[in-house]
């Protein structure tokens, strides 16, 4: 769990690579991508060309999901989000 829910993200910090994120102002650089072929979600900090490690698709799509919301989601909620995204974008079952 990335945060202390009682403080509403105050005191929040985590490490990604060599960078320690300590404030909500740094969150915008964290982006959530989804694979339009299989629905796999991936957290990315700086890359623009993001490939799917599940199915091998070479170009994932950036979502409008905010990092803080993503970090608060359970695995089940993330799966539901991906299923909904695939349905809306007519990718389900293809």
C-alpha positions as CSV (number, residue, x, y, z in Angstrom):
1,X,0.0,0.0,0.0
2,X,1.5,3.3,-1.1
3,X,-0.2,5.6,1.3
4,X,-1.6,6.3,4.7
5,X,-5.3,6.7,4.0
6,X,-5.9,8.5,7.3
7,X,-3.7,11.5,6.2
8,X,-5.2,11.8,2.7
9,X,-1.8,11.6,1.0
10,X,0.0,13.7,3.5
11,X,3.4,12.2,4.2
12,X,3.0,10.0,1.2
13,X,6.3,8.8,-0.4
14,X,7.5,5.9,-2.5
15,X,10.5,5.0,-4.6
16,X,10.5,4.3,-8.3
17,X,14.0,3.6,-9.6
18,X,16.3,6.1,-8.1
19,X,13.6,8.8,-7.5
20,X,11.7,9.2,-4.2
21,X,8.3,10.8,-4.7
22,X,7.3,12.8,-1.7
23,X,4.6,15.2,-2.7
24,X,1.4,15.3,-4.8
25,X,3.0,17.9,-7.1
26,X,5.2,15.1,-8.4
27,X,2.3,12.8,-9.3
28,X,1.5,14.3,-12.8
29,X,4.7,12.8,-14.2
30,X,3.3,9.3,-13.4
31,X,1.1,8.1,-16.2
32,X,-1.1,5.0,-16.5
33,X,-1.1,3.2,-19.9
34,X,-3.5,0.4,-21.1
35,X,-2.9,-2.1,-23.8
36,X,-5.6,-1.8,-26.4
37,X,-5.2,-5.4,-27.3
38,X,-5.3,-7.2,-23.9
39,X,-6.3,-4.5,-21.3
40,X,-3.1,-4.8,-19.2
41,X,-2.4,-1.6,-17.2
42,X,1.1,-0.2,-16.8
43,X,2.5,2.6,-14.6
44,X,5.1,4.7,-16.5
45,X,7.0,7.8,-15.4
46,X,8.7,9.3,-18.5
47,X,8.4,7.0,-21.5
48,X,6.2,7.9,-24.4
49,X,6.6,4.6,-26.4
50,X,5.2,2.1,-24.0
51,X,5.0,-1.6,-24.9
52,X,2.9,-4.3,-23.3
53,X,4.8,-7.0,-21.4
54,X,1.7,-9.3,-21.3
55,X,0.9,-9.6,-25.0
56,X,3.8,-7.9,-26.7
57,X,1.8,-5.1,-28.3
58,X,4.3,-2.4,-29.2
59,X,2.1,0.7,-28.5
60,X,0.0,1.1,-25.3
61,X,-2.5,4.0,-24.9
62,X,-2.3,6.6,-22.2
63,X,-5.4,6.6,-20.0
64,X,-7.0,9.5,-18.2
65,X,-6.7,7.7,-14.9
66,X,-4.8,9.8,-12.3
67,X,-1.9,8.2,-10.4
68,X,-3.4,8.8,-6.9
69,X,-6.7,7.2,-7.9
70,X,-4.8,4.3,-9.5
71,X,-2.7,3.8,-6.4
72,X,-5.9,3.7,-4.3
73,X,-7.5,1.0,-6.5
74,X,-7.5,-2.7,-5.6
75,X,-6.5,-5.3,-8.1
76,X,-10.2,-6.0,-8.7
77,X,-11.0,-2.3,-9.3
78,X,-8.1,-2.1,-11.8
79,X,-9.4,-5.1,-13.7
80,X,-12.9,-3.6,-13.8
81,X,-11.4,-0.3,-15.1
82,X,-9.6,-2.2,-17.8
83,X,-12.7,-4.2,-18.8
84,X,-14.7,-0.9,-18.9
85,X,-12.1,0.8,-21.0
86,X,-11.9,-2.2,-23.5
87,X,-15.8,-2.2,-23.7
88,X,-16.0,1.6,-24.4
89,X,-13.2,1.4,-27.0
90,X,-14.9,-1.7,-28.6
91,X,-11.9,-3.9,-28.0
92,X,-13.5,-6.5,-25.8
93,X,-13.7,-9.9,-27.5
94,X,-11.5,-9.0,-30.5
